[in-house]
Structures are given as C-alpha cells and as structure tokens.
C-alpha cells in the first residue's frame, strides 16, 4: 500500500507530524509549569516535597511509560510495510499492557507513598517536606491508570500520523488541570483547601478527562466495525503481546534505570537542603521548556523514519534525521540564550519564601543554575535527535544500553563526587550534567554514522521470521 507520507524527509514533512505533538508537549510542559507555580505559593517545603515526589513518580512509572512508547517503531514500520491489521493489533496490545500496569500501581499506591516519605526522611529536607512527598506520591499512583491508558492510545495515534487527536485531548485537559488544581489546592467555591493533596487529585482528574476525550475522538466509525470483526485485531494474542514487550521493554527499562539515576541525583541534591532541592525542581521546569518542543520534533521525525524503514527507503531515513537535527539545534541554542539572559526572572517564578533573605539567596542561586541549564542545550540537541531516530529504526537495544551506561558510569559518579567530595552546591551539580550530555551526544552520533541501524528492522512475517533489511540503496 503506498504511503501518504511525503517521501523526501524534508523539514516540512517532519513538522507536518511534529507540530501537533509539539502542541501536546508544550501544553504538558505548561501543565507542570503551572502546577509548580501553584505549589510554590505554598512555600519552599511544599515545592521541595512535591518536586521529590514528582521525580519518584516518574521513576516508578518509567517502565510502562517507556514500554508504551516502544510501540512506535512496531506500528510505524508495519504501516510502512503495508500491514495495517498487524499495526492496529500491536497498538491494542500496548493498551492491554497499560491496563495491567495501571492495576498494579493502584494496588501498591499506599506502599509507594510510604516509600516516598522514607526517601524524604533519609535526606536533609525538612520533615514536613518528607511527609508531603509521601502523601503526593501515593495519590499520584492511585491516579496512574488514566495517564497510562491515555498514553497507550496517544502513542498509537501518533504512530499512524493522527497526532491531532491527542493534541485535542491535551488542549482540553490541561486547562481543566489548572482549574482543578486552583480549586482543590487553595479551596474555592466552597471546597476546602487541600494543599498538595489537591494538586495530586486535580492532575489525576485532568488525566481522566484526557483519556475520555481521546477514546471518544478515536472510536471506530460505523463502517470500520465490520472490518474489525472480520480481521480480529482486538483479540488478545500472546505472540503479539510478546512482540510489544520485546520491543517496548528496552525503552521501559532504559527509562526506569535512567530515571533511577536522576532520582538518585535528586536524592543527592536533597543533602544540600530544602532550598537547593526546590531550586533543582525549578531548574527541571526550565529544562522542560526546551526539551519538550525538541522531543516533539524528534517524535515527528521518528514516525517518518519508522515508515521509511518499513518501506526500505534508507536515503529518506537519513534525510529525515538531518531535517530533525536542523530543526532542533537552532531552537535549543536559542533557549540557551534565553536562560542566560532571563534565568533569574524565570527561576523567580517558582521560588517563593516568606523570609526575604532566604528568598534572595534562592533567586541568586537559581539564576546561576539557569546558566548551567543553558550550557548543555547544544549537546542535548544531538542526544535527543539520535536517541529517537535510532530507536525508530529498531536499534532500541543499543540505545537502551548506551543511555544506561552513560547515566550510571558518568552522570551519577560525577555529580556524587561534586556534592560529597568537592563540597559543591546545586549549581556545580548542574554543571556536572554537561559532561554526560556532551559525551552521550557524541556516542549516539557515532552510532548513527556507523549505519549499523540498517540491520535492525522490526517487520516480520506471521511466523516470526525477520525480513532482511540488508538491501542496497537502489532498492
């Protein structure tokens, strides 16, 4: 079946798919941005506790999150090869996987909340912040189901070049998230103020709205039900679930282990005190401002790359990667300039304290950390581009091991040494990030230049025998 995707891999072809993903990513960033602004008004202790819990929540949900994103190359490559039924079936089995993972989080939510409080208590943040971390984490895990189920549907739709449906759901749910949080955190319209509990519940309600809207917009039309009943793509098959897991577990494992490294780094920063942990959390929000749009572009490019690999069109794959990098690199460099010039002002949006001396010191240190965030933008442009593009070709196992080794052999030891051996502050810790960013970018660039990814095509026949992708450029 001929592809409707533009065949030239140009920047416009990438942007055609990327811009709705970008809107979703930016709205997601604004969601976290506004959440932290609201929590920040409760004080540095609340910001530090919610920030720690947010990192832990990300680490705990990283495996299913990454595994669900792993359906992207399967779906897009099978679409490129012309097997739309198999592509749909893989998307359905990813949804089944999300359902099972969600059930586990609900069952163990209270225990995970206790774990969050224990992590906070073993660092140097205040006891109040530790209690907040445990409370927020437990509630977020109770509301994990709508987030993961919506993620499964959204990834399938983006893989089939229908990113506008997830975008529409996000554009509706994120303003609702602001409204829910405003009412529940501060107590409006007769509802008692819940503080950080309100932030967790409000976000969960917004995720539920997103899931509902996406299901409604993506539902099969009348004429499609007959085809679905004949081809049985909704039927559970262990062979299909196995393929979904085999492709997705690498992303899930990588997200989990790399997330563990970042959680450990956040734990290290906690030893610098509550204010430093609050600054660290604010810096993460700045990073999201530059990373999320860049990830959207790489996401759009990965859909094209998957289809081109399915069609065995290697020159279009290479051109798409060049287009992705040419779009991401100038943007991230521009964001670096923004962080240098307006860093203190941006950090000041999050850092609030009733003590004017503590507030002034936090703002000053926050401005320095913003400069550190600016320093790694150029290197991260390469990491984001090649990580997404290599995974889209089916080279997901190498991406997993490279990402994990770079994080744990470079990032964690360097930052631990910075904080505990050299008595560095949160600014020095963030500057240490640049080593991992630039070395990792170089490693991923070298892998792409090697061309090994051409042998990693995922398309197989029903017997499970891989089709050879070792073909010449003329083919």
Secondary structure, 3 states (H helix, E strand, C coil): CCCCCCCCCCHHHHHHHHHHHHHHHHHHHHHHHHHHHHHHCCCHHHHHHHHHHHHHHHHHHHHHHHHHHCHHHHHHHHHHCCCHHHHHHHHHHHHHHHHHHHHHHHHCHHHHHHHHHHHHHCCCCCHHHHHHHHHHHHHHHHCHHHHHHHHHHHHHHHHCCCHHHHHHHHHHHHHHHHHHHHHHHHCCCCCCCCCHHHHHHHHHHHHHHHHHHHHHHHCCCHHHHHHHHHHCCCCCCHHHHHHHHHHHHHHHHHHHHHHHHHHHHHHHHHCCCHHHHHHHHHHHHHHHHHHHHHHHHHHHHHHHHHHHHHCCCHHHHHHHHHHHHHHHHHHHHHHHHHHHHHHHHHHHCCCCCCCHHHHHHHHHHHHHHHHHHHHCHHHHHHHHHHHHHHHHHCCHHHHHHHHHHHHHHHHHHHHHHHHHHCCCCHHHHHHHHHHHHHHHHHHHHHHHHHCHHHHCCCCECCCCCECCCCCCCCC
